[in-house]
Amino acid sequence: MGFEFGGLNPKFGGVSSSKYRVRRATLDDIGQLTALWQSMYYPTEGLARRITDFQVAEGLDGKVLGAVGLQIAERQGRVHSEAFSDFALADHLRSLLWDRVQAVATNRGLLRVWTQEQAPFWNHCGLLKADPEALEKLPALWRGSSSPWLTLKLRDDV
């Protein structure tokens, strides 16, 4: 089941969101996602094994226009491997995908969201450069990369 968005979104120049549907990826999406990942030079085989980690934005014709992964470890989520067929739509689709990621994070009871994605959008939606204290909470599975981390605390770990 996906989210369908209606109405105009003034933040993105009045583009009608009812043109897009955002949902969890399925095995039926593997061909379209593989093409997107190849265009971004991502390791397609590894990502294909984790297909259901991805949220996709599709047009009314069912064509996948964008996708982002959400890997979960230690009650934390890592946004990764964003890809778009048309980067003119990227920020608009990121916004829709971010709404979906937040809903999944809330439903799964995640404490924090992390990303190493570099698009300015991620700073604008509340993710901040991780300070040393936050980095102590980074799941071991994701450590070792030299790229800077952005993070957003969703709730306290009680």
PAZAPA-4460 file (N, C-alpha, C; in steps of 0.05 Angstrom, whole numbers, plus 32768, in hexadecimal, padded with zeros to 4 digits):
% residues 158
    n_x    n_y    n_z   ca_x   ca_y   ca_z    c_x    c_y    c_z   seq   type   mol
   8011   7FE8   8000   8000   8000   8000   8012   8019   8000     1      M     A
   800B   802C   7FEF   801B   8044   7FEE   800B   805C   7FF6     2      G     A
   8019   8072   7FF8   800C   808C   7FFE   8008   809A   7FE4     3      F     A
   7FF0   80A5   7FE0   7FEC   80B6   7FC9   7FE8   80D2   7FD4     4      E     A
   7FF5   80E5   7FC7   7FF5   8100   7FD0   7FE5   8111   7FBD     5      F     A
   7FD4   8122   7FC7   7FC3   8133   7FB7   7FC8   8150   7FBC     6      G     A
   7FBE   8161   7FAA   7FC0   817D   7FAF   7FDA   8189   7FA4     7      G     A
   7FDD   81A3   7FA9   7FF5   81B1   7FA1   8008   81B4   7FB8     8      L     A
   8021   81B3   7FB3   8035   81B7   7FC7   8044   81D0   7FC1     9      N     A
   803D   81E7   7FCE   804A   8200   7FC7   8068   8200   7FCB    10      P     A
   8072   81EF   7FDD   808E   81EE   7FE3   809E   81E6   7FCA    11      K     A
   8091   81D7   7FB9   809F   81CD   7FA1   8093   81D8   7F88    12      F     A
   808D   81F2   7F87   8084   81FF   7F6F   8069   81F7   7F66    13      G     A
   8058   81ED   7F77   803D   81E7   7F70   803A   81CD   7F60    14      G     A
   804F   81BC   7F60   804D   81A3   7F52   8039   8191   7F60    15      V     A
   8026   8186   7F51   8011   8176   7F5C   801D   815B   7F65    16      S     A
   801A   8155   7F7F   8024   813B   7F89   8012   8124   7F82    17      S     A
   7FFB   812A   7F78   7FE9   8114   7F71   7FF3   8105   7F58    18      S     A
   8009   810E   7F4D   8016   8101   7F36   8028   80EA   7F3F    19      K     A
   802C   80E7   7F5A   803F   80D4   7F64   8032   80C3   7F7A    20      Y     A
   803D   80AB   7F7C   8035   8099   7F92   804E   808F   7F9E    21      R     A
   804F   808E   7FB9   8066   8085   7FC7   805F   806C   7FD7    22      V     A
   8070   8058   7FD5   806A   803E   7FE2   8084   802F   7FE6    23      R     A
   8081   8019   7FF4   8098   8007   7FF8   809D   7FF8   7FDE    24      R     A
   80B6   7FF4   7FD8   80BE   7FE5   7FC0   80B6   7FC7   7FC3    25      A     A
   80B0   7FBB   7FAD   80AB   7F9E   7FAC   80BD   7F91   7F97    26      T     A
   80BC   7F77   7F96   80CD   7F68   7F82   80C5   7F70   7F66    27      L     A
   80AD   7F79   7F62   80A4   7F82   7F47   80B4   7F9B   7F3E    28      D     A
   80C0   7FA9   7F50   80CF   7FC2   7F4A   80EC   7FBD   7F43    29      D     A
   80F5   7FA4   7F46   8112   7F9F   7F44   811E   7FA8   7F2A    30      I     A
   8110   7FA5   7F14   811B   7FAD   7EFA   811F   7FCC   7EF8    31      G     A
   810A   7FDA   7F00   810C   7FF8   7EFF   8120   8002   7F13    32      Q     A
   8121   7FF6   7F2B   8134   7FFF   7F3F   8151   7FF9   7F36    33      L     A
   8155   7FE2   7F2B   8170   7FDB   7F21   817A   7FEF   7F0D    34      T     A
   8168   7FF8   7EFA   8170   800C   7EE7   8176   8027   7EF5    35      A     A
   8167   802F   7F09   816D   8047   7F18   8188   8045   7F26    36      L     A
   818C   802E   7F33   81A5   802A   7F42   81BD   802A   7F2F    37      W     A
   81BA   801E   7F18   81D0   801D   7F05   81D7   8039   7EFC    38      Q     A
   81C2   804A   7EF8   81C7   8066   7EEF   81D6   8075   7F04    39      S     A
   81D5   806D   7F1D   81E3   807A   7F33   81FD   806C   7F3B    40      M     A
   8204   8057   7F2C   821C   8046   7F31   821C   803A   7F4D    41      Y     A
   8204   8031   7F56   8201   8023   7F6F   8206   8005   7F6B    42      Y     A
   820D   7FF7   7F80   8210   7FDA   7F7F   81F5   7FCC   7F7D    43      P     A
   81EB   7FC7   7F65   81D0   7FBE   7F61   81CA   7FA4   7F6E    44      T     A
   81DD   7F91   7F6D   81D7   7F77   7F79   81D2   7F78   7F97    45      E     A
   81E2   7F87   7FA5   81DE   7F8A   7FC2   81C4   7F98   7FC9    46      G     A
   81BD   7FAD   7FBA   81A5   7FBB   7FBF   818C   7FAA   7FB8    47      L     A
   818E   7F9B   7FA3   8178   7F8A   7F9A   8171   7F76   7FB0    48      A     A
   8184   7F6C   7FBF   817F   7F59   7FD5   816F   7F66   7FEB    49      R     A
   8170   7F81   7FEC   8161   7F90   8001   814B   7FA1   7FF6    50      R     A
   813E   7F97   7FE1   812A   7FA6   7FD2   8114   7FB2   7FE4    51      I     A
   810C   7FA3   7FF9   80F6   7FAD   8009   80FF   7FC2   801E    52      T     A
   8119   7FC9   801E   8123   7FE0   802E   811C   7FFA   8020    53      D     A
   8114   7FF9   8006   8110   8011   7FF6   80F3   801A   7FF6    54      F     A
   80F1   8035   7FF5   80D8   8043   7FF0   80DB   804E   7FD4    55      Q     A
   80C5   804C   7FC4   80C6   8056   7FA9   80B0   806B   7FA4    56      V     A
   80B7   807D   7F92   80A3   8091   7F89   809E   808A   7F6C    57      A     A
   8085   8086   7F65   807E   807F   7F4A   806A   8093   7F3E    58      E     A
   806B   8095   7F24   8057   80A5   7F16   803D   8096   7F13    59      G     A
   8029   80A3   7F09   800E   8096   7F06   800F   807F   7EF3    60      L     A
   8024   807E   7EE2   8027   8068   7ECF   8035   8050   7EDB    61      D     A
   803D   8053   7EF5   804A   803D   7F03   8068   803D   7EFF    62      G     A
   8073   8050   7EF1   8090   8052   7EED   809D   805D   7F06    63      K     A
   80B1   804F   7F10   80C1   8057   7F27   80D2   806F   7F1F    64      V     A
   80CD   8086   7F2C   80DC   809F   7F27   80F2   80A4   7F3B    65      L     A
   80EF   8099   7F52   8103   809D   7F67   8101   8088   7F7D    66      G     A
   8117   8085   7F8C   8117   8072   7FA1   812C   807A   7FB6    67      A     A
   8127   8070   7FCE   813A   8074   7FE4   8139   805C   7FF6    68      V     A
   8150   8053   7FFF   8151   803D   8012   814F   8046   802F    69      G     A
   8144   8035   803F   8143   8039   805C   814C   801F   8069    70      L     A
   8165   801E   8071   8170   8006   807F   816C   800A   809D    71      Q     A
   8163   7FF6   80AB   815E   7FF8   80C8   8172   7FE6   80D7    72      I     A
   817E   7FF2   80EC   8191   7FE3   80FD   8190   7FF0   8119    73      A     A
   818E   7FE0   812D   818F   7FEA   8149   817B   8001   814E    74      E     A
   8162   7FFD   8143   814D   8011   8146   8153   802C   813A    75      R     A
   8165   802C   8126   816C   8044   8118   816A   803F   80FA    76      Q     A
   8165   8054   80EB   8162   8051   80CE   8177   8061   80BF    77      G     A
   8180   8055   80A9   8193   8062   8097   8187   8066   807C    78      R     A
   8183   807F   8074   8179   8086   805A   8191   8084   8047    79      V     A
   818E   8075   8031   81A4   8071   801F   819B   806C   8003    80      H     A
   81AE   806D   7FF1   81AB   8065   7FD4   8194   8073   7FC6    81      S     A
   8191   808D   7FCB   817B   809A   7FBC   8182   809B   7F9F    82      E     A
   816D   8098   7F8F   8171   8098   7F72   8157   80A4   7F64    83      A     A
   815B   80B2   7F4E   8145   80BE   7F40   8149   80BC   7F22    84      F     A
   8133   80B8   7F14   8135   80B6   7EF7   8137   80D2   7EEA    85      S     A
   812D   80E7   7EF8   812E   8102   7EEF   8134   8114   7F06    86      D     A
   814C   811F   7F07   8154   812F   7F1E   8146   814A   7F20    87      F     A
   8137   8151   7F0B   8126   8169   7F0D   8110   8165   7F21    88      A     A
   8108   814B   7F26   80F3   8144   7F39   80FF   813C   7F54    89      L     A
   8119   813B   7F57   8126   812F   7F6E   811C   813B   7F89    90      A     A
   811D   8155   7F8C   8116   8161   7FA5   80F8   815C   7FAC    91      D     A
   80E7   815E   7F98   80CB   8159   7F9D   80C7   813B   7FA5    92      H     A
   80D3   8129   7F97   80D1   810D   7F9E   80DE   8106   7FB9    93      L     A
   80F5   8113   7FBE   8102   8110   7FD9   80EF   8117   7FEF    94      R     A
   80E0   812C   7FEC   80CD   8135   8000   80B8   811F   8005    95      S     A
   80AD   8114   7FEF   8099   80FF   7FF2   80A5   80E6   7FFE    96      L     A
   80BD   80DF   7FF5   80CA   80C7   8000   80D2   80CB   801E    97      L     A
   80DA   80E4   8025   80E1   80EA   8041   80C8   80E7   8052    98      W     A
   80B1   80F0   8049   8098   80EC   8058   8093   80CF   805D    99      D     A
   8098   80BF   8049   8094   80A2   804C   80A8   8095   805F   100      R     A
   80C1   809D   805C   80D6   8093   806E   80D0   809A   808B   101      V     A
   80C6   80B2   8090   80BF   80BA   80AB   80A8   80A9   80B6   102      Q     A
   8095   80A3   80A5   807E   8092   80AE   8088   8076   80B5   103      A     A
   809A   806B   80A4   80A5   8050   80AA   80B5   8051   80C3   104      V     A
   80C5   8066   80C7   80D6   8069   80DF   80C4   806A   80F8   105      A     A
   80AF   8079   80F7   809C   807B   810D   808F   8060   8113   106      T     A
   8086   8053   80FE   8079   8039   8102   808C   8024   810D   107      N     A
   80A5   8026   8106   80B9   8013   8110   80C6   801B   812A   108      R     A
   80BE   8032   8135   80C8   803B   814F   80E6   8043   814E   109      G     A
   80EF   804D   8137   810B   8054   8135   8112   806C   8147   110      L     A
   812A   806C   8151   8134   8081   8163   8141   8098   8154   111      L     A
   814D   8091   813D   815D   80A5   812E   815F   809D   8111   112      R     A
   8161   80B1   80FF   8166   80AC   80E3   8181   80B8   80DC   113      V     A
   8190   80AA   80CB   81AA   80B2   80C2   81AB   80B3   80A4   114      W     A
   81BD   80C3   8099   81C2   80C1   807C   81DE   80CC   8076   115      T     A
   81E9   80C3   8060   8201   80CF   8054   81FB   80DB   8039   116      Q     A
   81E2   80DC   8032   81DA   80E9   8019   81E2   8106   801A   117      E     A
   81EA   8111   8003   81F6   812B   8003   81E3   8142   7FF9   118      Q     A
   81CC   813B   7FEF   81BA   8150   7FE5   81B2   8163   7FFB   119      A     A
   81B2   817D   7FF5   81AA   8191   8009   818F   818C   8016   120      P     A
   817D   817E   8008   8163   8177   8013   8165   816B   802F   121      F     A
   8178   815A   8033   8179   814B   804D   817F   815E   8064   122      W     A
   818F   8173   805F   8193   8187   8074   817A   8197   8079   123      N     A
   816B   819C   8064   8153   81AD   8065   813C   819F   8073   124      H     A
   813C   8185   8075   8126   8176   8081   812D   816E   809E   125      C     A
   8142   8179   80A9   8147   8175   80C6   815E   8164   80CD   126      G     A
   816B   8157   80BA   8182   8147   80C1   819A   815A   80C4   127      L     A
   81A9   8156   80D9   81C0   8167   80DF   81DA   8157   80DF   128      L     A
   81F0   8165   80DB   820A   8158   80DD   820C   814A   80F8   129      K     A
   8214   8131   80F8   8216   8122   8111   822E   812B   8121   130      A     A
   8229   8132   813A   823F   813A   814C   824B   8121   8158   131      D     A
   8261   8123   8166   826E   810B   8172   825B   80FB   8185   132      P     A
   824A   8109   8193   8237   80FB   81A5   8223   80EA   8195   133      E     A
   8218   80F6   8180   8206   80E7   816F   8214   80D0   8161   134      A     A
   822C   80D4   8158   823B   80BE   814A   823F   80A6   815C   135      L     A
   823F   80AA   8176   8242   8093   8188   822A   8080   8186   136      E     A
   8213   808B   817D   81FB   807B   817A   81F8   806E   815E   137      K     A
   820A   8074   814C   820A   8069   8131   820D   804A   8133   138      L     A
   81FA   803B   8128   81FC   801E   8129   8217   8014   811D   139      P     A
   8222   8000   812A   823C   7FF4   8122   823C   7FEC   8104   140      A     A
   8225   7FE3   80FA   8223   7FDA   80DF   822A   7FF0   80CB   141      L     A
   8226   8009   80D2   822B   8020   80BF   8245   802E   80C4   142      W     A
   8254   8026   80D8   826D   8034   80DE   8283   802D   80CA   143      R     A
   8296   803E   80C8   82AD   8038   80B7   82AE   804A   809E   144      G     A
   8298   8056   8097   8298   8068   8080   82A3   8083   8088   145      S     A
   82B2   808F   8076   82BE   80A9   807C   82AB   80C0   8074   146      S     A
   8296   80BB   8066   8283   80D0   805E   8275   80DA   8077   147      S     A
   826F   80F5   8077   8262   8100   808E   8245   80F6   8091   148      P     A
   823C   80F4   80A9   8221   80EB   80AF   820F   8103   80B7   149      W     A
   81F7   8102   80AD   81E1   8113   80B7   81CE   8102   80C7   150      L     A
   81C2   810E   80DB   81B0   80FE   80EC   8199   810F   80F6   151      T     A
   8183   8102   80FD   816C   810E   8109   8162   80FC   811F   152      L     A
   8161   8106   8137   8157   80F7   814E   8138   80F8   814C   153      K     A
   812C   80E1   814D   810F   80DF   814C   8102   80DC   8167   154      L     A
   8110   80CF   8179   8105   80CB   8194   811C   80C2   81A7   155      R     A
   8117   80C5   81C1   812A   80BC   81D5   8129   809E   81D8   156      D     A
   8140   8092   81DE   8141   8076   81E4   813C   8073   8202   157      D     A
   8124   806A   8209   811D   8067   8225   811B   804B   822D   158      V     A
***
